[in-house]
């Protein structure tokens, strides 16, 4: 787990240092080096075609740091669905999974980026995470009915999604986030990103490569 987080941190730092670079690189990708072939595919019924799945946590600084890459990929690949699954770890992670699925149920899933910035702001300024009252105030400012939002946090649809997310997470053996999976078959590995000058370009190239695999 520590090795994975160190590799991911390297990716993020390299990307931040190379945002303005225009140098092109040629990539060659190999199984068990750049990606892992999953023994059992992970399904995403909500995706109608090819998809990139991300396991994440709203309060995860590494997930937040990866957001610009994911957003740029999403903008450049309108035919590829970006499917998010909240990681389920301790009680706080479970609470935030309820928050995310409620946001999604209200048709406001795109606010996840802004919500993660809100989490980061409170964590940075007050060394804590927002409570339910603060989250309800946040969604109300976004024009979302806070009462319906709270109800959606614990409705049957949310509980079913949590069950699916937990089942698949256990099957994958996930211990940390973020984790990216392409078409339910290939899990990205970040070891190969060390030392690259354009990690964002490598990320996109790797996902594109895996999208074309059968």
DAQUINOR-V447206 format. One record per residue. RES is the residue in three letters. SS is DSSP state (@ for helix, = for strand, . for the rest). PSI is psi in whole degrees, -180 to 180 (999 if undefined). D_FIRST is the distance of its C-alpha to the first C-alpha in whole Angstrom. Layout:
RES_SS_PSI_D_FIRST ; RES_SS_PSI_D_FIRST
This chain:
UNK_._-45_0 ; UNK_@_-39_4 ; UNK_@_-40_5 ; UNK_@_-43_5 ; UNK_@_-37_6 ; UNK_@_-42_9 ; UNK_@_-41_10 ; UNK_@_-42_11 ; UNK_@_-38_12 ; UNK_@_-41_14 ; UNK_@_-49_15 ; UNK_@_-47_17 ; UNK_@_-41_18 ; UNK_@_-40_20 ; UNK_@_-45_21 ; UNK_@_-32_23 ; UNK_@_-11_24 ; UNK_._19_26 ; UNK_._-36_27 ; UNK_._5_31 ; UNK_._147_30 ; UNK_._6_32 ; UNK_._133_32 ; UNK_._145_31 ; UNK_._153_29 ; UNK_._134_29 ; UNK_._146_26 ; UNK_._126_25 ; UNK_._144_22 ; UNK_._143_21 ; UNK_=_145_20 ; UNK_._3_16 ; UNK_._-55_16 ; UNK_._-19_17 ; UNK_=_160_16 ; UNK_=_133_16 ; UNK_=_119_19 ; UNK_._141_18 ; UNK_._-38_20 ; UNK_._120_21 ; UNK_._148_22 ; UNK_._124_21 ; UNK_._151_24 ; UNK_._82_25 ; UNK_._-26_29 ; UNK_._-16_29 ; UNK_._127_29 ; UNK_._-4_32 ; UNK_._-147_31 ; UNK_._149_28 ; UNK_=_153_25 ; UNK_=_119_22 ; UNK_=_137_20 ; UNK_=_126_17 ; UNK_=_130_15 ; UNK_=_176_15 ; UNK_._138_16 ; UNK_._-32_19 ; UNK_._10_18 ; UNK_._119_15 ; UNK_@_-33_15 ; UNK_@_-40_13 ; UNK_@_-45_15 ; UNK_@_-42_18 ; UNK_@_-28_18 ; UNK_@_-14_18 ; UNK_@_-44_21 ; UNK_@_-39_23 ; UNK_@_-46_22 ; UNK_@_-42_22 ; UNK_@_-43_25 ; UNK_@_-39_27 ; UNK_@_-44_26 ; UNK_@_-42_27 ; UNK_@_-36_30 ; UNK_@_-11_31 ; UNK_._68_30 ; UNK_._-20_32 ; UNK_._-1_32 ; UNK_._123_29 ; UNK_=_136_27 ; UNK_=_111_24 ; UNK_=_127_23 ; UNK_=_137_21 ; UNK_=_124_19 ; UNK_=_135_18 ; UNK_._144_15 ; UNK_._105_16 ; UNK_._-104_14 ; UNK_._-177_16 ; UNK_@_-36_20 ; UNK_@_-41_20 ; UNK_@_-40_17 ; UNK_@_-44_20 ; UNK_@_-46_23 ; UNK_@_-26_22 ; UNK_@_-41_21 ; UNK_@_-42_25 ; UNK_@_-48_26 ; UNK_@_-46_24 ; UNK_@_-30_26 ; UNK_@_-41_29 ; UNK_@_-42_29 ; UNK_@_-42_29 ; UNK_@_-29_32 ; UNK_._4_34 ; UNK_._22_34 ; UNK_._34_32 ; UNK_@_-28_28 ; UNK_@_-17_29 ; UNK_@_-3_29 ; UNK_@_-37_25 ; UNK_@_-47_25 ; UNK_@_-39_27 ; UNK_@_-38_26 ; UNK_@_-33_23 ; UNK_@_-37_25 ; UNK_@_-45_27 ; UNK_@_-46_23 ; UNK_@_-40_22 ; UNK_@_-48_26 ; UNK_@_-41_26 ; UNK_@_-40_23 ; UNK_@_-42_24 ; UNK_@_-33_28 ; UNK_@_1_27 ; UNK_._46_24 ; UNK_._178_24 ; UNK_._155_23 ; UNK_._145_26 ; UNK_._180_28 ; UNK_@_-41_30 ; UNK_@_-43_33 ; UNK_@_-38_32 ; UNK_@_-40_30 ; UNK_@_-39_33 ; UNK_@_-39_35 ; UNK_@_-49_33 ; UNK_@_-33_33 ; UNK_@_-38_37 ; UNK_@_-22_37 ; UNK_._5_36 ; UNK_._17_39 ; UNK_._138_37 ; UNK_._111_39 ; UNK_@_-35_37 ; UNK_@_-46_38 ; UNK_@_-35_38 ; UNK_@_-47_34 ; UNK_@_-39_34 ; UNK_@_-39_35 ; UNK_@_-23_33 ; UNK_@_-28_30 ; UNK_._19_31 ; UNK_._173_33 ; UNK_@_-38_33 ; UNK_@_-43_32 ; UNK_@_-44_29 ; UNK_@_-37_28 ; UNK_@_-42_28 ; UNK_@_-38_26 ; UNK_@_-40_23 ; UNK_@_-43_24 ; UNK_@_-45_23 ; UNK_@_-43_20 ; UNK_@_-43_19 ; UNK_@_-47_20 ; UNK_@_-36_18 ; UNK_@_-41_15 ; UNK_@_-40_15 ; UNK_@_-36_17 ; UNK_@_-21_14 ; UNK_._33_11 ; UNK_._133_9 ; UNK_._-11_7 ; UNK_._167_7 ; UNK_._158_10 ; UNK_._154_11 ; UNK_=_132_12 ; UNK_=_135_15 ; UNK_=_131_17 ; UNK_=_126_21 ; UNK_._25_24 ; UNK_._4_21 ; UNK_._-30_21 ; UNK_=_123_19 ; UNK_=_125_15 ; UNK_=_144_14 ; UNK_._144_12 ; UNK_._0_12 ; UNK_@_-38_12 ; UNK_@_-2_16 ; UNK_@_-14_16 ; UNK_._126_16 ; UNK_._-5_20 ; UNK_._149_22 ; UNK_._-23_24 ; UNK_._77_24 ; UNK_@_-32_21 ; UNK_@_-45_22 ; UNK_@_-38_25 ; UNK_@_-41_22 ; UNK_@_-49_20 ; UNK_@_-43_24 ; UNK_@_-40_25 ; UNK_@_-44_22 ; UNK_@_-43_22 ; UNK_@_-42_26 ; UNK_@_-45_25 ; UNK_@_-30_23 ; UNK_@_-26_26 ; UNK_@_-13_29 ; UNK_._149_27 ; UNK_._999_29
